[in-house]
């Protein structure tokens, strides 16, 4: 059985707000649009710039669900649309895009093992390991 899931939980922090969301895996066409912004080593880091933010404003709302925890100075919830629209949140948007890229691609180790039969124990263990969320590092800079 495949380890594929349509979405993955993701958690991060921004200015002391703990943010949770579900990320839907990127579709092929959108991944190809984002590829030029990925770092050269392919380690899930993105080059955050204005061009990426223009793309993010259209793409992120389609892939981010249940975005919760980010608040403005008055304590009001900030939406994913606001994150995409305001340059103040460029780094956060870049981090989310990096995580979308990470969860959407088949890693080198997965690729090597994709044609090997796996036991139920292996599948359960891998599912437990992949269910924990990690925070991607974002490299700021221009294209």
C-alpha positions in Angstrom: 0.0 0.0 0.0 1.2 3.5 -0.8 2.1 5.9 1.9 0.3 8.7 0.0 -1.9 11.0 1.9 -3.7 13.9 0.4 -2.8 16.3 3.2 -0.3 16.6 6.0 -0.5 18.5 9.3 2.1 21.3 9.7 3.0 23.4 12.6 5.3 26.4 12.9 5.8 29.6 14.9 5.8 33.2 13.8 6.5 36.0 16.2 5.6 33.8 19.2 2.3 32.7 17.6 2.0 28.9 17.2 0.4 28.3 13.8 -1.2 25.0 12.7 -2.6 24.0 9.3 -3.1 21.2 6.9 -1.1 21.2 3.7 -2.4 19.5 0.6 0.3 18.1 -1.6 1.3 20.1 -4.7 -0.1 19.2 -8.1 2.5 18.6 -10.8 1.9 21.8 -12.7 2.1 24.0 -9.6 5.3 22.2 -8.5 6.9 23.0 -11.8 5.9 26.7 -11.4 7.7 26.7 -8.0 10.8 24.8 -9.0 12.8 27.9 -10.1 12.5 29.2 -6.5 13.9 26.1 -4.8 17.5 26.3 -3.7 20.1 24.6 -5.8 20.7 21.7 -3.4 17.0 20.8 -3.4 16.9 20.7 0.4 13.4 22.3 0.6 14.6 25.8 1.0 13.2 28.6 -1.1 14.5 31.9 -2.4 11.9 34.3 -1.0 11.4 37.3 -3.3 8.6 39.4 -4.8 8.1 37.0 -7.8 7.6 34.1 -5.4 5.1 36.1 -3.4 3.1 36.9 -6.5 2.8 33.2 -7.2 2.1 32.4 -3.5 -0.9 34.7 -3.4 -2.5 32.5 -6.1 -1.2 29.1 -5.0 -1.2 28.9 -1.2 -4.9 29.3 -0.5 -5.5 26.3 -2.7 -3.1 24.1 -0.6 -3.5 25.4 2.9 -6.5 24.4 5.0 -7.4 25.0 8.6 -4.9 27.8 9.0 -5.1 28.8 12.7 -3.1 30.5 15.4 -1.6 33.6 13.7 -3.0 36.8 15.2 -2.7 40.5 14.5 -1.8 43.1 17.1 -5.4 43.3 18.3 -5.7 39.5 18.7 -7.7 39.0 15.5 -7.0 35.9 13.4 -4.8 36.4 10.4 -5.9 34.3 7.3 -3.7 32.6 4.8 -4.9 35.1 2.2 -3.5 37.9 4.4 -0.2 36.1 4.8 0.0 35.9 1.0 -1.0 39.5 0.4 1.2 41.2 3.0 5.0 41.4 2.4 5.4 41.4 6.2 4.7 37.7 6.0 7.1 36.9 3.1 9.3 34.7 5.2 6.4 32.7 6.6 4.9 32.2 3.2 8.3 31.0 1.9 8.5 28.5 4.8 5.0 27.2 4.0 5.9 26.8 0.3 9.2 25.0 1.3 7.2 22.6 3.3 4.7 22.1 0.5 7.6 21.2 -1.7 9.0 18.8 0.8 5.8 16.9 1.4 5.0 16.7 -2.3 8.1 15.1 -3.7 9.3 11.5 -3.4 12.6 11.6 -1.5 15.7 9.8 -2.7 15.4 7.1 0.0 11.7 6.6 -0.8 12.5 6.3 -4.5 15.2 3.6 -3.8 12.7 1.7 -1.7 9.6 2.2 -3.8 9.9 -1.2 -5.6 10.8 -3.2 -2.5 8.0 -5.0 -0.7 7.5 -3.6 2.8 6.0 -5.3 5.8 3.0 -4.0 7.7 5.4 -3.2 10.6 7.6 -1.1 8.3 4.6 0.8 6.9 3.3 1.5 10.4 6.7 2.7 11.7 7.3 4.9 8.6 3.8 6.4 9.0 4.5 7.3 12.6 7.9 8.8 11.7 6.4 10.9 8.9 3.4 12.1 10.9 5.6 14.3 13.1 6.0 17.7 11.6 9.3 19.5 11.1 10.0 23.1 10.4 11.8 23.9 7.2 14.5 26.5 7.1 13.9 29.4 4.7 16.7 31.2 3.0 15.8 34.8 2.3 17.2 36.5 -0.7 16.5 37.4 -4.3 16.3 35.4 -7.4 
